[in-house]
Amino acid sequence: MTVAHPKLILLAVCLVALMSTAGVAMPYPILAPIFVDAPADAFNHFAGLPPKLLLGISLAANPLGILLGSTFIGALSDRLGRRRVLLSTLTLTLLGYLLTAWSLDMRSYLLFVFARFLTGVTEGNVAVARAIVADLHPQLDRTRSFATLNAVLYMGWLVGPMIGGFTLPFGEPVPFLIGAFTLLPCLAILLWVLPETGEAKGLQGMSMLAAVREQHAFRLLRQDRVLAALFWMQLTFALGVNAFYEFYPLWLVEYARLGSSGIAWVTAGLCLIMALTSTLVGKLGLGVDPLRRARQQAVLVGAGLLLLAVLPAMPGLLLLVVLGLPLSIYNAVLPSWCAERFADYGQGSIMGLLSTIFCISNVLIAIFGSLLTLLDTRFTIALGGLMCLLAVVMLNRLLRAGAAAAKGV
């Protein structure tokens, strides 16, 4: 679909992604201190459960919601239109942040978990942002556009944790209130700049519930064997990556003795590396063999996580930040390849499936990883490394299958 000002639309989507991602990222450096490094009360010792287990449930609630939303929000935007779906979900996300802040003020653990889940359902709209970027091809180069969007997303992960870490001393609800207010300019930008992109089909006589059932992302796995193989490979890799993302703050609390502000600085360093790398990828591109490039980066991530599990605090801190390099390259390459390889299924559906994979892994590793941390947090980090290397084996099979298909075997 051709639009009048593709670069302006890309800029608008990136600005919205920056502000909304900052809100999503704010809780990450503060949840571990709230549950593990704060005075005991009925919130962080709810029902007499270990704080680490309560932390794991809290970590799982938000991606569980994103998992539910990702199965249909991206695909639903193929039918109802990107702009309408993005405006609706951002408004609901804002309300979810307000409910989260209220639950912390009330010291209600169950309400907090429920609010994180509901907020997550509407945060599945990152698939819509990626679909908009994919819609701008061929007016804008797809790989470079994805790299640019990823760089901005990483900047959101840089800004959000710093705000969360530095505002936590003013009160636990404060970061979530800030997260809500950051979405107000997002809504204003969307209303002002963003036209409808994609080919909105409308409900065509269906109810909204029927449209959701028809458009869910998992339907694609029955239609394409290559896509099904990619699903399991990406799920395995995402399990490893999320073992790192979700539990390195706990590693920093236990082994580097850092509080919320220290975690925020380390997270900022990691995200800065990822943003700069994605910016460079956007300018230079990554050649013509994206799956092999993705395999190289997956090897580096897996080996790096295994090493992080055995290193002491200071070299571990340095390695933690450097891991942003291969992670950002992988995250630029794979979505671009998927957008090109599976374009016929609809960009919203494909980007929604990728978001769904990430969220499934988030939920699984949050629960299982938190149980492992009861023994040692480093076991969870090491498990992440092993899962990434297993994904490399599965990616090799994909490459061999592609090579055989190209030769007509």
C-alpha positions as CSV (number, residue, x, y, z in Angstrom):
1,M,0.0,0.0,0.0
2,T,1.4,3.4,-1.0
3,V,1.2,6.3,1.5
4,A,2.0,10.0,1.0
5,H,4.7,10.5,3.6
6,P,6.2,7.1,4.6
7,K,9.2,8.6,6.5
8,L,6.8,10.8,8.6
9,I,4.7,7.8,9.4
10,L,7.8,5.8,10.4
11,L,8.9,8.7,12.6
12,A,5.4,8.8,14.2
13,V,5.4,5.1,14.9
14,C,8.8,5.3,16.4
15,L,7.9,8.1,18.7
16,V,4.8,6.2,19.9
17,A,6.9,3.1,20.3
18,L,9.5,5.0,22.4
19,M,7.0,6.4,24.8
20,S,4.8,3.3,25.1
21,T,7.8,1.0,25.5
22,A,9.2,3.2,28.2
23,G,6.0,2.6,30.2
24,V,6.2,-1.1,29.6
25,A,9.9,-1.3,30.7
26,M,9.6,0.8,33.9
27,P,8.6,-2.1,36.2
28,Y,11.6,-4.3,35.4
29,P,14.2,-2.8,37.6
30,I,11.8,-2.2,40.5
31,L,10.0,-5.5,40.9
32,A,13.0,-7.4,42.3
33,P,13.7,-4.8,44.9
34,I,9.9,-4.6,45.8
35,F,9.7,-8.3,46.5
36,V,13.2,-9.4,47.5
37,D,14.9,-6.3,49.0
38,A,12.0,-4.5,50.8
39,P,10.6,-4.8,54.3
40,A,8.3,-7.8,54.7
41,D,4.6,-7.1,54.5
42,A,1.4,-8.7,53.3
43,F,2.2,-7.7,49.7
44,N,5.6,-9.2,49.2
45,H,4.8,-12.2,51.6
46,F,1.3,-12.8,50.3
47,A,-0.3,-16.0,51.6
48,G,3.1,-16.8,53.3
49,L,4.7,-17.6,49.9
50,P,8.4,-17.0,49.2
51,P,9.0,-13.5,47.8
52,K,10.9,-15.0,44.8
53,L,7.9,-17.1,43.9
54,L,5.6,-14.0,44.2
55,L,8.1,-12.2,42.0
56,G,7.9,-14.9,39.4
57,I,4.1,-14.8,39.4
58,S,4.2,-11.1,39.0
59,L,6.6,-11.4,36.1
60,A,4.4,-13.9,34.4
61,A,1.1,-12.0,34.7
62,N,2.0,-9.2,32.3
63,P,3.4,-11.4,29.5
64,L,0.5,-13.8,30.0
65,G,-1.7,-10.9,29.2
66,I,0.5,-9.8,26.2
67,L,0.3,-13.5,25.1
68,L,-3.5,-13.3,25.0
69,G,-3.5,-10.0,23.2
70,S,-0.8,-10.9,20.8
71,T,-2.7,-13.9,19.5
72,F,-5.4,-11.6,18.0
73,I,-4.5,-7.8,18.2
74,G,-2.0,-7.8,15.3
75,A,-4.2,-10.0,13.1
76,L,-7.3,-8.0,14.1
77,S,-5.5,-4.9,12.7
78,D,-5.4,-6.6,9.3
79,R,-9.2,-6.6,9.4
80,L,-10.1,-3.4,11.3
81,G,-7.2,-1.2,10.4
82,R,-3.9,-0.4,12.2
83,R,-4.8,3.1,13.3
84,R,-8.1,2.1,15.0
85,V,-6.7,-0.9,16.8
86,L,-3.6,1.0,18.0
87,L,-5.6,3.9,19.4
88,S,-8.0,1.6,21.2
89,T,-5.3,-0.6,22.8
90,L,-3.1,2.4,23.9
91,T,-6.1,3.9,25.7
92,L,-6.8,0.7,27.5
93,T,-3.1,0.3,28.4
94,L,-3.2,3.8,30.1
95,L,-6.1,2.7,32.2
96,G,-4.2,-0.5,33.1
97,Y,-1.3,1.5,34.5
98,L,-3.6,3.5,36.7
99,L,-5.1,0.4,38.1
100,T,-1.6,-1.0,38.8
101,A,-0.6,2.1,40.7
102,W,-3.8,1.9,42.7
103,S,-3.1,-1.8,43.6
104,L,0.3,-0.9,44.9
105,D,-1.1,2.0,47.0
106,M,-3.7,-0.4,48.4
107,R,-1.0,-3.1,49.0
108,S,-3.2,-5.7,47.3
109,Y,-1.1,-8.4,45.7
110,L,-4.0,-10.1,43.9
111,L,-5.2,-6.8,42.4
112,F,-1.6,-6.0,41.3
113,V,-1.3,-9.3,39.5
114,F,-4.7,-8.8,37.9
115,A,-3.8,-5.3,36.8
116,R,-0.5,-6.4,35.3
117,F,-2.4,-9.1,33.3
118,L,-5.1,-6.7,32.0
119,T,-2.4,-4.2,31.0
120,G,-0.5,-6.9,29.2
121,V,-3.5,-7.8,27.1
122,T,-3.5,-4.4,25.4
123,E,0.3,-4.2,25.3
124,G,0.2,-6.9,22.6
125,N,-0.1,-3.9,20.2
126,V,3.7,-3.9,19.4
127,A,2.7,-6.3,16.6
128,V,0.6,-3.5,15.1
129,A,3.5,-1.1,15.2
130,R,5.7,-3.7,13.4
131,A,2.9,-4.3,10.9
132,I,2.8,-0.6,10.1
133,V,6.5,-0.7,9.4
134,A,6.1,-3.7,7.2
135,D,3.3,-1.9,5.3
136,L,5.7,0.8,4.3
137,H,7.7,-1.6,2.1
138,P,8.8,-1.1,-0.7
139,Q,8.7,2.7,-0.1
140,L,11.1,2.2,2.8
141,D,13.6,-0.7,3.0
142,R,12.0,-3.2,5.4
143,T,15.2,-4.4,7.1
144,R,16.4,-0.9,7.8
145,S,12.9,0.2,9.0
146,F,12.8,-2.8,11.4
147,A,16.3,-1.9,12.7
148,T,15.2,1.7,13.2
149,L,12.1,0.7,15.1
150,N,14.1,-1.8,17.2
151,A,16.6,0.9,18.1
152,V,13.7,3.1,19.3
153,L,12.2,0.2,21.3
154,Y,15.6,-0.3,23.0
155,M,15.7,3.4,23.8
156,G,12.4,2.9,25.5
157,W,13.9,0.1,27.5
158,L,16.7,2.5,28.4
159,V,14.5,5.4,29.4
160,G,11.8,3.4,31.2
161,P,14.0,1.5,33.6
162,M,15.9,4.6,34.5
163,I,12.7,6.5,35.3
164,G,11.4,3.5,37.2
165,G,14.6,3.0,39.2
166,F,15.0,6.6,40.1
167,T,11.4,7.3,41.0
168,L,10.8,4.2,43.1
169,P,12.1,5.9,46.3
170,F,9.2,8.4,45.9
171,G,6.7,5.6,46.2
172,E,6.0,2.3,44.5
173,P,2.9,3.6,42.6
174,V,4.9,6.5,41.1
175,P,6.6,4.7,38.2
176,F,3.2,3.3,37.0
177,L,1.6,6.7,37.2
178,I,4.4,8.1,35.0
179,G,3.9,5.1,32.6
180,A,0.2,6.2,32.3
181,F,1.1,9.8,31.5
182,T,3.6,8.9,28.9
183,L,0.8,7.4,26.8
184,L,-1.1,10.7,26.5
185,P,1.4,12.2,24.0
186,C,1.3,8.8,22.1
187,L,-2.4,9.1,21.6
188,A,-2.1,12.7,20.5
189,I,0.6,11.8,17.9
190,L,-1.4,9.0,16.5
191,L,-4.5,11.1,16.1
192,W,-2.5,13.9,14.4
193,V,-0.1,12.0,12.1
194,L,-1.0,8.4,11.5
195,P,-3.3,7.5,8.5
196,E,-4.8,4.1,8.0
197,T,-2.2,1.6,6.6
198,G,-2.8,-1.9,5.5
199,E,-5.9,-3.2,3.8
200,A,-8.6,-2.9,6.4
201,K,-11.4,-5.3,5.5
202,G,-13.9,-4.6,8.3
203,L,-15.9,-7.2,10.2
204,Q,-18.0,-8.1,7.2
205,G,-21.0,-9.0,9.2
206,M,-19.1,-10.9,11.9
207,S,-19.2,-10.0,15.6
208,M,-15.9,-8.8,17.3
209,L,-15.6,-12.1,19.1
210,A,-16.0,-14.1,15.9
211,A,-13.4,-11.9,14.3
212,V,-11.0,-12.6,17.2
213,R,-11.5,-16.3,16.9
214,E,-10.9,-16.3,13.1
215,Q,-7.9,-14.0,13.3
216,H,-5.9,-15.7,16.1
217,A,-2.2,-16.1,15.3
218,F,-2.0,-19.9,15.8
219,R,-4.1,-20.6,12.8
220,L,-1.0,-19.9,10.7
221,L,0.8,-22.9,12.1
222,R,-1.6,-25.3,10.4
223,Q,-1.0,-23.6,7.0
224,D,2.7,-23.7,6.7
225,R,5.2,-26.3,7.8
226,V,8.2,-23.9,7.6
227,L,6.3,-21.4,9.8
228,A,5.5,-24.1,12.3
229,A,9.2,-25.1,12.4
230,L,10.2,-21.4,12.9
231,F,7.6,-21.2,15.7
232,W,9.3,-23.9,17.8
233,M,12.8,-22.6,17.0
234,Q,11.9,-19.0,18.0
235,L,10.1,-20.2,21.1
236,T,13.2,-22.1,22.3
237,F,15.4,-19.1,21.6
238,A,12.9,-16.7,23.3
239,L,12.9,-19.0,26.4
240,G,16.6,-18.5,26.7
241,V,16.5,-14.8,26.1
242,N,13.7,-14.2,28.6
243,A,15.5,-16.2,31.2
244,F,18.1,-13.4,30.9
245,Y,15.7,-10.5,30.6
246,E,13.5,-11.4,33.5
247,F,16.1,-12.6,36.0
248,Y,19.3,-10.5,35.5
249,P,17.8,-7.9,37.8
250,L,17.6,-10.6,40.5
251,W,21.1,-11.6,39.7
252,L,22.1,-8.0,40.1
253,V,20.4,-7.8,43.5
254,E,21.9,-11.0,44.8
255,Y,25.4,-11.1,43.4
256,A,26.2,-7.4,42.5
257,R,24.3,-6.0,45.5
258,L,22.6,-3.4,43.5
259,G,19.3,-1.6,44.3
260,S,16.7,-0.2,41.9
261,S,18.9,2.7,40.8
262,G,21.9,0.5,40.1
263,I,19.7,-1.9,38.1
264,A,18.4,1.0,36.2
265,W,22.0,2.1,35.2
266,V,22.9,-1.4,34.1
267,T,19.7,-1.7,32.1
268,A,20.4,1.6,30.6
269,G,23.8,0.5,29.5
270,L,22.4,-2.7,28.0
271,C,19.7,-0.9,26.1
272,L,22.1,1.8,24.9
273,I,24.3,-0.8,23.3
274,M,21.2,-2.4,21.7
275,A,19.9,0.9,20.4
276,L,23.3,1.9,18.9
277,T,23.7,-1.5,17.3
278,S,20.2,-1.4,15.8
279,T,20.9,2.1,14.5
280,L,24.1,0.9,12.8
281,V,22.2,-2.1,11.3
282,G,19.6,0.3,10.0
283,K,22.3,2.3,8.2
284,L,24.4,-0.6,6.9
285,G,22.0,-3.5,6.5
286,L,23.0,-7.1,7.1
287,G,23.5,-8.7,3.7
288,V,21.5,-11.3,1.9
289,D,21.6,-14.3,4.2
290,P,19.6,-13.3,7.3
291,L,19.0,-16.7,8.8
292,R,22.8,-17.5,8.9
293,R,23.4,-14.1,10.5
294,A,20.7,-14.9,13.1
295,R,22.3,-18.2,13.8
296,Q,25.7,-16.5,14.5
297,Q,24.1,-14.1,17.0
298,A,22.2,-17.0,18.7
299,V,25.5,-18.8,19.3
300,L,27.0,-15.7,20.9
301,V,23.9,-15.1,23.1
302,G,23.9,-18.8,24.3
303,A,27.6,-18.9,25.0
304,G,27.4,-15.5,26.7
305,L,24.6,-16.6,29.1
306,L,26.5,-19.8,30.1
307,L,29.5,-17.6,30.9
308,L,27.4,-15.1,32.8
309,A,26.2,-17.9,35.1
310,V,29.7,-18.6,36.3
311,L,31.4,-15.2,36.3
312,P,31.8,-13.0,39.4
313,A,30.0,-9.7,39.7
314,M,32.3,-7.2,37.9
315,P,33.1,-9.2,34.7
316,G,29.5,-10.4,34.8
317,L,28.3,-6.8,34.7
318,L,30.4,-6.1,31.7
319,L,29.3,-9.2,29.9
320,L,25.7,-8.5,30.7
321,V,25.9,-5.1,28.9
322,V,27.9,-6.5,25.9
323,L,25.2,-9.2,25.3
324,G,23.1,-6.3,23.9
325,L,25.2,-6.6,20.6
326,P,24.1,-10.0,19.4
327,L,20.6,-9.7,20.8
328,S,19.9,-6.5,18.9
329,I,21.3,-7.9,15.6
330,Y,19.2,-11.0,15.9
331,N,16.1,-9.0,16.7
332,A,16.6,-6.9,13.6
333,V,17.2,-9.8,11.2
334,L,14.6,-12.3,12.1
335,P,11.4,-10.2,11.9
336,S,12.6,-8.7,8.6
337,W,13.1,-12.2,7.2
338,C,9.7,-13.3,8.5
339,A,7.9,-10.2,7.0
340,E,9.4,-11.1,3.6
341,R,9.1,-14.9,3.7
342,F,5.5,-15.0,5.0
343,A,4.0,-11.7,3.7
344,D,1.1,-13.5,2.1
345,Y,-0.4,-14.3,5.5
346,G,-0.7,-10.6,6.5
347,Q,1.9,-8.5,8.3
348,G,-0.3,-8.1,11.3
349,S,-0.7,-11.8,11.7
350,I,3.0,-12.6,11.3
351,M,4.1,-9.9,13.7
352,G,1.4,-11.0,16.1
353,L,2.7,-14.5,15.9
354,L,6.3,-13.4,16.8
355,S,4.9,-11.4,19.7
356,T,2.9,-14.4,20.8
357,I,6.0,-16.6,20.8
358,F,7.9,-14.0,22.9
359,C,5.0,-13.9,25.4
360,I,4.6,-17.6,25.7
361,S,8.3,-17.9,26.6
362,N,7.9,-15.0,29.0
363,V,5.2,-16.8,31.0
364,L,6.9,-20.2,31.0
365,I,10.3,-18.9,32.1
366,A,8.8,-16.6,34.7
367,I,7.2,-19.5,36.5
368,F,9.8,-22.2,35.9
369,G,12.7,-19.8,36.3
370,S,11.4,-18.5,39.6
371,L,11.3,-22.0,40.9
372,L,14.9,-22.5,39.8
373,T,16.0,-19.3,41.6
374,L,14.9,-20.9,44.9
375,L,18.0,-23.1,44.4
376,D,20.2,-20.5,42.7
377,T,19.5,-17.6,40.3
378,R,22.5,-18.6,38.2
379,F,20.8,-21.9,37.3
380,T,18.1,-19.9,35.5
381,I,20.7,-17.9,33.6
382,A,22.5,-21.1,32.6
383,L,19.2,-22.7,31.5
384,G,18.8,-19.6,29.2
385,G,22.1,-20.2,27.6
386,L,21.3,-23.9,26.9
387,M,18.0,-23.0,25.4
388,C,19.6,-20.5,23.0
389,L,22.1,-23.1,21.9
390,L,19.3,-25.6,21.4
391,A,17.6,-23.0,19.1
392,V,20.8,-22.9,17.1
393,V,20.5,-26.6,16.4
394,M,16.9,-26.1,15.3
395,L,17.9,-23.1,13.1
396,N,20.4,-25.4,11.4
397,R,17.6,-27.7,10.4
398,L,15.7,-24.7,9.0
399,L,18.7,-23.7,6.9
400,R,19.2,-27.2,5.6
401,A,15.5,-27.5,4.7
402,G,15.7,-24.2,2.9
403,A,18.8,-25.2,1.0
404,A,17.1,-28.5,0.0
405,A,14.0,-26.7,-1.2
406,A,16.1,-24.3,-3.3
407,K,17.7,-27.3,-5.0
408,G,14.4,-29.0,-5.6
409,V,15.2,-31.9,-3.3
